Amino acid sequence: MSQAVSSPLYAAIDLGSNSFHMLIVRHIEGSVQTMAKIKRKVRLAAGLDEHNALSQEAMQRGWDCLSLFAERLQDIPDENIRIVGTATLRTATNVDAFLARANTILGHPIEVISGEEEAATIYKGVAHTSGGMGRRLVVDIGGASTELIIGEGFEAKALTSLKMGCVTWLERHFKDRQLNSTNFNNAIHAAKQMLEPILEQYTALGWDVCVGASGTVQALQEIMLAQGMDEVITLAKLKRLQKQAMLSDHLEELEIEGLTLERALVFPSGLSILIAVFESLNIEAMTLAGGALREGLVYEMVAGLRQDDIRARTITSVQSRYQLDETYADQVATLASKLLAQCGGDEWVGEPQAEMLLRSVAQLHEIGLSIDFKKGGEHSAYLLQHLDLPGFTRAQKHYLGELARRYREQLTSLPEQHALSSSSSKRVLRLFRLAVILSHRRNPALEPEFALSAEGDKLTLSISNAWLQANPLTYAELELEANRQTDIGWPLTLLAS
């Protein structure tokens, strides 16, 4: 009997200005699965003196961290490892002394990459893990540099790395640890001056969506969700959080609901840079990217993962991993799209993301059956909300789970969610449930001809009486569904034509 071969591991290490990170993944079923994430706050940038030399203490903190990382690298093939240094190692005048010992500790060479190469790799990480079509503006605020990239698909059109970050701005503009309007205004103004040379080029290129790929943006999203806001970052929310920060007099006293102690020290400086980016580039909204530099390093090593539609790749990978019936999943998705088109398409649900989410849940809703039939909907909800799904935001994953929880039998109102408006979200659920019922024989040739019309929230579904009489179980299920939707305040009439 032949022994199964485990899929290969890959490691990406990012020696950042504030923290060192190690990401370990394996390539499985057309996607990457995270196996370990190890992070240590090294504060390398804080160890630079006025001559840009790293202190012995800062270098020692880095070497101690790399000694921990080295243990995990022993089990990974050399060609599957990439280690890069970024802004602080680009700046340090005694970088060779640090690298000589670091290379010995790790047993692998460290590449100190240029700002432009860092920006390009960040963009690849975003492109491989974040959904959305069209042109993207990517903003990554690191410890000692900020990268801004405009790209489309997997190709970057503009790459910029600026020498400002949450650690350097902390030391420069919040050195007295005061959280007052003078410090914030100085930090924002200085960041705007750094951005000035690129504004014309970036504004001329333009973008359709904006994503943030940094610890600052991650911290912002955690704060907003903890405070009951949705996941979309706007200038108004940034200003609100600046006011919350200024309720404390000193950095050490900073307390904002949802902000971890670990991020608190560099949060105001990162927030200042982000406010400057929003105001200088007139950004309306930003969401959190699914990945950045480390993910970009990994995807560069793993062959065969380039696919323009990240969500399609994710769905195919999940279907394969959980052995879903892909033919039936496509049937439900096609039927759901047909129902949506008949009642007015995107105009009826009111949002362009709605059909994508409707099709996505149709393709994945049976995932819970891989655990158990009786509570299939509950298991589907849990898996969709907790799996790593590149291309889908946190709010979209939560919404997909709530849809899948309700794909059969009991119908209850959706809880608060931030993927779609309240009216669009319930309409998607209604169409999804109808698509599941109409396709339950799992053969497109056995589906009925139907007509669905919408008048406000009132739906009317017409099916020939002959078909309904020939399919009494589906007829009974449709009548029951009409009652359920009507009882919950969503009128649905079934007409036997």
Order of alpha helices (4+ residues) and beta strands (2+ residues): beta-beta-beta-alpha-beta-alpha-alpha-beta-alpha-beta-beta-beta-alpha-alpha-alpha-beta-alpha-alpha-alpha-alpha-beta-alpha-alpha-alpha-alpha-alpha-alpha-alpha-alpha-beta-beta-alpha-alpha-beta
